[in-house]
Amino acid sequence: MYAAMAPDVEVDEEAADARLRAITRDPLLRHATLFAGDRHWLNGDSGEALDAYTRYLEELPVGPFTAYALRRQASSLMRLRRDDEAIEVYERVDAMAPDHADSHLDLGVLYRERGELDRALEAFARARSILPERSTYAIALGNTLMIAGRADEAIPELESAVAAKPTALRAQLGLDAALLESGRA
């Protein structure tokens, strides 16, 4: 009721003061914009998510969730098919969190879609070296090796993926193709 009667400036000051009091009581609320971005991202609203992550990074450019926010920003850009921008942001994430395997996976996908197979293979190999037990990384690396015409190198990756996750159809089909390609029908 008071907000409707007060001028905009007073409402903005009131809101800022209320936010500061809330953050003082619960410091996690400092990251409310990040949580809003996650809500949009999880609901598939990539444009709104990108806006929220961008605002969050403007509000708090250095903090405990910077790499996370950048990764989600890059993912949103990727979903919006703004691949060049997504690659730039993933490369920033790599500089901040070089051991984040999923970032290497996403970067590899972007490179592969652009036809940059050597860079894709490097990104997938990095993801695989960080978390070797993840079948997703072995599938990505093995199938990209197949695209690059390197069936013999793809076979162990795809065998590893099938062993780790026998129900993974992409792993099974990739392995079948690699074995056929290498003359091991």
Residue pairs with C-beta under 8 A, 6 or more apart in sequence:
2 14
3 11
3 14
6 14
19 29
22 29
23 29
23 30
30 60
31 56
31 60
31 65
33 52
33 55
33 56
33 59
34 52
34 53
34 56
34 65
34 68
34 69
36 52
37 49
37 50
37 51
37 52
37 53
37 56
37 69
37 72
38 49
38 72
40 46
40 48
40 49
40 52
41 49
41 53
41 72
41 75
41 76
44 79
46 76
46 79
46 80
47 76
47 80
49 72
49 76
50 73
50 76
50 77
50 80
53 69
53 70
53 72
53 73
53 76
54 73
56 65
56 69
57 66
57 69
57 70
57 73
60 66
66 96
67 93
67 96
67 97
67 100
70 89
70 92
70 93
70 96
71 89
71 90
71 93
71 97
71 100
71 102
71 103
73 89
74 86
74 89
74 90
74 93
74 103
74 106
75 86
75 106
77 83
77 85
77 86
77 89
78 86
78 106
78 109
78 110
83 110
83 113
83 114
86 106
86 110
87 107
87 110
87 111
90 103
90 106
90 107
90 110
91 107
93 100
93 103
94 100
94 103
94 104
94 107
97 103
99 130
100 130
101 126
101 127
101 130
101 131
101 134
101 137
102 127
104 123
104 124
104 126
104 127
104 130
105 123
105 124
105 127
105 136
105 137
105 140
107 123
108 119
108 120
108 121
108 122
108 123
108 124
108 127
108 140
108 144
109 120
109 140
111 117
111 119
111 120
111 123
112 120
112 144
112 147
117 144
117 147
117 148
120 144
121 141
121 144
121 145
121 148
124 137
124 140
124 141
124 144
125 141
127 134
127 137
127 140
127 141
128 134
128 137
128 138
128 141
128 157
131 137
133 164
134 164
135 160
135 161
135 164
135 165
135 168
135 171
138 157
138 158
138 160
138 161
138 164
138 171
139 157
139 158
139 161
139 168
139 170
139 171
139 174
141 154
141 157
142 154
142 155
142 157
142 158
142 161
142 171
142 174
142 175
142 178
143 154
143 158
143 170
143 174
145 151
145 153
145 154
145 157
145 178
146 154
146 174
146 177
146 178
146 181
151 177
151 178
151 181
151 182
152 178
152 182
154 174
154 178
155 175
155 178
155 179
155 182
158 171
158 174
158 175
158 178
159 175
161 168
161 171
161 174
161 175
162 168
162 171
162 172
162 175
165 171
166 172
179 185
